[in-house]
Amino acid sequence: MLTEKQLDRYADVLIWGLKTSRSSSLKRNDIFLIRYDLSAICLAEILQAKLLDMGMHPVLRMNSTPIMERTFFEKANAKQLSFQYPGDRPFYSALNGSIFLHAPASITHLSDIDPKKIGKAAIARKYIRDILNRSE
Protein backbone atom coordinates (compact mmCIF):
# COMPACT_ATOMS: atom_id res chain seq x y z
CA MET A 1 0.00 0.00 0.00
CA LEU A 2 1.26 3.46 -0.84
CA THR A 3 1.67 6.12 1.83
CA GLU A 4 -0.28 9.40 1.74
CA LYS A 5 2.88 11.21 0.60
CA GLN A 6 3.46 8.70 -2.21
CA LEU A 7 -0.18 9.00 -3.34
CA ASP A 8 0.14 12.79 -3.35
CA ARG A 9 3.26 12.58 -5.50
CA TYR A 10 1.59 10.05 -7.79
CA ALA A 11 -1.32 12.46 -8.26
CA ASP A 12 1.17 15.23 -9.11
CA VAL A 13 2.73 12.98 -11.77
CA LEU A 14 -0.69 12.21 -13.26
CA ILE A 15 -1.52 15.92 -13.45
CA TRP A 16 1.90 16.60 -14.99
CA GLY A 17 1.02 13.93 -17.58
CA LEU A 18 -2.26 15.70 -18.31
CA LYS A 19 -0.45 18.99 -18.82
CA THR A 20 2.32 17.65 -21.03
CA SER A 21 0.17 15.39 -23.20
CA ARG A 22 -2.06 18.21 -24.38
CA SER A 23 -1.42 20.50 -27.30
CA SER A 24 -3.12 23.39 -25.47
CA SER A 25 -2.68 24.37 -21.84
CA LEU A 26 -5.10 23.44 -19.08
CA LYS A 27 -7.72 26.08 -18.40
CA ARG A 28 -9.97 26.81 -15.46
CA ASN A 29 -13.35 25.11 -15.84
CA ASP A 30 -11.96 22.27 -17.98
CA ILE A 31 -13.84 19.03 -17.36
CA PHE A 32 -11.84 15.93 -16.46
CA LEU A 33 -13.15 12.42 -15.97
CA ILE A 34 -11.48 10.33 -13.29
CA ARG A 35 -12.45 6.68 -13.67
CA TYR A 36 -11.14 4.47 -10.90
CA ASP A 37 -11.34 1.03 -9.40
CA LEU A 38 -12.35 0.72 -5.75
CA SER A 39 -8.75 -0.10 -4.82
CA ALA A 40 -7.66 3.31 -6.14
CA ILE A 41 -10.21 5.41 -4.24
CA CYS A 42 -7.58 7.16 -2.09
CA LEU A 43 -5.69 8.33 -5.17
CA ALA A 44 -8.97 9.41 -6.81
CA GLU A 45 -9.79 11.53 -3.75
CA ILE A 46 -6.41 13.26 -3.90
CA LEU A 47 -6.72 13.86 -7.64
CA GLN A 48 -10.18 15.35 -7.15
CA ALA A 49 -8.86 17.80 -4.56
CA LYS A 50 -5.91 18.83 -6.74
CA LEU A 51 -8.09 19.41 -9.81
CA LEU A 52 -10.60 21.39 -7.75
CA ASP A 53 -7.72 23.54 -6.43
CA MET A 54 -6.76 24.20 -10.06
CA GLY A 55 -10.29 25.41 -10.86
CA MET A 56 -11.17 22.31 -12.90
CA HIS A 57 -14.36 20.26 -12.86
CA PRO A 58 -13.42 16.68 -11.96
CA VAL A 59 -16.11 14.10 -12.59
CA LEU A 60 -15.51 10.89 -10.66
CA ARG A 61 -16.88 7.54 -11.77
CA MET A 62 -16.07 4.31 -10.00
CA ASN A 63 -15.79 1.19 -12.16
CA SER A 64 -17.79 -1.89 -11.34
CA THR A 65 -16.36 -4.23 -8.74
CA PRO A 66 -15.43 -7.75 -9.90
CA ILE A 67 -18.69 -9.08 -8.41
CA MET A 68 -20.78 -6.41 -10.17
CA GLU A 69 -19.04 -7.04 -13.48
CA ARG A 70 -19.39 -10.82 -13.22
CA THR A 71 -23.07 -10.52 -12.26
CA PHE A 72 -23.67 -8.24 -15.25
CA PHE A 73 -22.19 -10.70 -17.74
CA GLU A 74 -23.91 -13.69 -16.13
CA LYS A 75 -27.37 -12.14 -16.01
CA ALA A 76 -27.57 -9.51 -18.76
CA ASN A 77 -29.67 -10.27 -21.81
CA ALA A 78 -28.71 -9.13 -25.32
CA LYS A 79 -30.49 -5.78 -24.95
CA GLN A 80 -28.83 -5.10 -21.60
CA LEU A 81 -25.39 -6.01 -22.99
CA SER A 82 -25.71 -3.44 -25.78
CA PHE A 83 -27.44 -0.72 -23.72
CA GLN A 84 -25.99 2.78 -24.11
CA TYR A 85 -26.46 5.13 -21.18
CA PRO A 86 -28.50 8.25 -21.96
CA GLY A 87 -26.31 11.32 -21.96
CA ASP A 88 -22.99 9.51 -22.40
CA ARG A 89 -22.33 10.83 -25.91
CA PRO A 90 -22.63 14.55 -25.02
CA PHE A 91 -20.84 13.98 -21.70
CA TYR A 92 -17.79 12.32 -23.25
CA SER A 93 -17.75 14.88 -26.07
CA ALA A 94 -17.53 17.71 -23.52
CA LEU A 95 -14.52 16.27 -21.66
CA ASN A 96 -11.18 18.04 -21.77
CA GLY A 97 -9.30 15.03 -20.43
CA SER A 98 -9.57 11.69 -18.71
CA ILE A 99 -7.57 9.72 -16.15
CA PHE A 100 -8.14 6.03 -15.59
CA LEU A 101 -6.84 4.61 -12.31
CA HIS A 102 -6.62 0.93 -13.14
CA ALA A 103 -6.29 -1.04 -9.90
CA PRO A 104 -8.42 -4.15 -10.35
CA ALA A 105 -9.21 -6.33 -7.36
CA SER A 106 -9.27 -9.34 -9.69
CA ILE A 107 -8.06 -10.05 -13.19
CA THR A 108 -9.54 -13.54 -13.52
CA HIS A 109 -13.16 -12.99 -12.41
CA LEU A 110 -14.46 -13.18 -16.01
CA SER A 111 -12.34 -16.13 -17.10
CA ASP A 112 -15.34 -18.45 -17.47
CA ILE A 113 -17.74 -15.89 -18.98
CA ASP A 114 -18.60 -16.31 -22.68
CA PRO A 115 -16.24 -13.98 -24.59
CA LYS A 116 -19.06 -13.20 -27.05
CA LYS A 117 -21.04 -11.54 -24.25
CA ILE A 118 -18.02 -9.46 -23.20
CA GLY A 119 -17.43 -8.54 -26.85
CA LYS A 120 -21.05 -7.48 -27.37
CA ALA A 121 -20.84 -5.10 -24.40
CA ALA A 122 -17.48 -3.75 -25.59
CA ILE A 123 -18.86 -3.07 -29.08
CA ALA A 124 -21.84 -1.23 -27.59
CA ARG A 125 -19.50 1.10 -25.72
CA LYS A 126 -17.02 1.56 -28.58
CA TYR A 127 -18.48 4.98 -29.35
CA ILE A 128 -17.07 6.21 -26.02
CA ARG A 129 -13.56 5.07 -26.94
CA ASP A 130 -13.98 6.71 -30.37
CA ILE A 131 -14.94 10.04 -28.77
CA LEU A 132 -12.03 9.88 -26.33
CA ASN A 133 -9.58 8.93 -29.09
CA ARG A 134 -10.71 11.90 -31.22
CA SER A 135 -10.22 14.19 -28.23
CA GLU A 136 -6.66 12.92 -27.75
N, C-alpha and C positions, 0 to 999 in steps of 0.2 A: 504494500500500500504506500502511496506517495504521501509525503508530509504536506502540510498546508503551504509551506514556503515553495516546495517543488511544484505543487499544483498552480500556485500563483505565477511562477516562472513559466510553466507550461502554457498557461493562458496568455502570457505576454508573447511567447513564441508564436502561438496561433494567430494572435492579432497582427504581429509583425508579418506573418505569412499572408494574411488578408491584404495588408497594405502593399506589400511588394508584388503580389500576384496581379494586381489591378493596373490597367492602363491609365485610369484616372485616380485622383486621390479620394480618400474617404471623406464624406461630408456629413455634417450634422443631419439628423433625420433619415439617414440611410436605413434600410430595413435588412436585417440579417437573420437568417434562420439558423438556429442551433438545434440540430437533431442529435439525440444522445441515447445511449443505452442506460439502464438503471444503474449499472456499475460506475458510470461516469457522472453521476448527478452532482458530486462535489465540484468537479471541474466545470460543469455547465453553470452552476451557481456563481462561480467566480467569473466566468466569461460574461454572464449576464450583467453582473455589477460593473465590470470594466467597460462594456459597450454602453451601458447606461451613463456612466461617467463621461464617455466621449460624446454623448448627445445622440446616440444611435437608438434604433428601435429593435431590440432583440426579440425574436419570437422563438419560444422554446417548445419543442415537441419531443416527447419521449417515445422511443421505439417500443414496439411490443416486447413483452418478456418472452422467453422461450416457451413457457406454457401457453400464453396467449397466441403466439404464432402457430404452435403445433395444433391447438384447438381450432384455429381458423382453417388450416389446411385439412384437418380431419372432418370438419363439419360443414364447411362452406359448399354451397351448390354452385353451379356454373355461373349463375347471375351474380352471386355474392363474390365469386373469385374475380370477376371482371368489373365490379362496381367502381365507379370513379366518384370521389367525394365532391359534392357541390362546392364550388368556390375555389377549388385547388388551382385551376388554370389561371385565373386572374391573380391569385395569391402568389404563385411561383413566378409569374411574369413580372410582378412588382418588386421582387427581391433584388437587393444590391449585392448580396453575397450569402454564402452558406458554409457552415462548419458542421461536420459530422464527427461526433465523438464515438468511435466504434470500440466498444468494450463489452463484447457479448459474454453472457453468463454461460452459454453453451454454444458449441459449434457443430454438434452432432444431433441436436434435437429433431431435425427434419430428415434424418438419414433414411427412415423407412416410409417417408411420405412419397406418393407418386410424383415424380418430377414433372409430369404434364400439368398437374394442378399448380405447382409452383411456377411453372412457365406461363400458364394462363394469367395468373395474378401479375407476374412481372410484365407481360405484354400490355395488360390493362393500365399499368402505371408508367409505361414507357414515355408517354407524353411529358411527364414531369422531368425525366432525365433529359429529354430533348430541349425543354425550356431552359433547364439549368446549363446544359452544354452550350446553347446559343448565348446565354448570358456570359459565360466564361470567355 
